[in-house]
Amino acid sequence: MTDRVILFIDYQNVYKGARSCFYSQLRPPHTAGQVSPLALGQHLVRSSPYDRGLAQVRVYRGRPDSTKDPKGYGACTRQVAAWERSDQVVTALRTLRYPYGWPERCAPGERPQEKGIDVALAVDFVRLAIEKEYDVGILMSTDTDLKPALEVVASLRSSGGPRVEVAAWSGDNMRNRRLSISGTNLWCHWLNAESYNQVKDPTNYTLD
């Protein structure tokens, strides 16, 4: 029987990881690191030696505020719309939190931050496992705040729960951190430059 796979993507984490792993210049263009969530999910299923089918790709990311950053909001909206052309892609968006006085009066170096993204991802990862919505859950992030969710779902395996796996980028001279949990040998899908080139998205979404 074909295993149903759901890929859970912490998008900003995945984006930043690709930039650090595959681009050597100090400030690569903002499109560097972008990936197509659907292509990434398809690649992970296609490269598996097991009988698997992609059930869903769930993408978790912050969204710029439409009043504080109209250009960023527009780019995010266009990017998400491109992802959601496939009914296999589900997005969970939360508005970014901005520093006080943004942008004129905030402290130097302060940037908007994602809030609640890791919690939303963790809740769905556990909930959908309990509801038996997937047979294999692949989590792509290096955020250690997600370890408790991995531990909970991995503990369900002995009672017929889903298999838990992780994914991470791997460059020629470095590997990004990968998530792991004590006492469990989690399979990691190491994705190299060749894999990245198959799933990258060079689209400039800042253009109308």
Secondary structure, DSSP 8 states (H G I E B T S, - for coil): --EEEEEEEEHHHHHHHHHHHH--SSS--TTTT-B-HHHHHHHHHHT-SS-EEEEEEEEEEEE--TTT-HHHHHHHHHHHHHHTTSTTEEEEEEE-B--TTTTTTS-TT---B--SHHHHHHHHHHHHHHTT--SEEEEE---GGGHHHHHHHHHTGGGT--EEEEEEEB-SS-B-----BTTB--EEEEE-HHHHHHHB----TT--
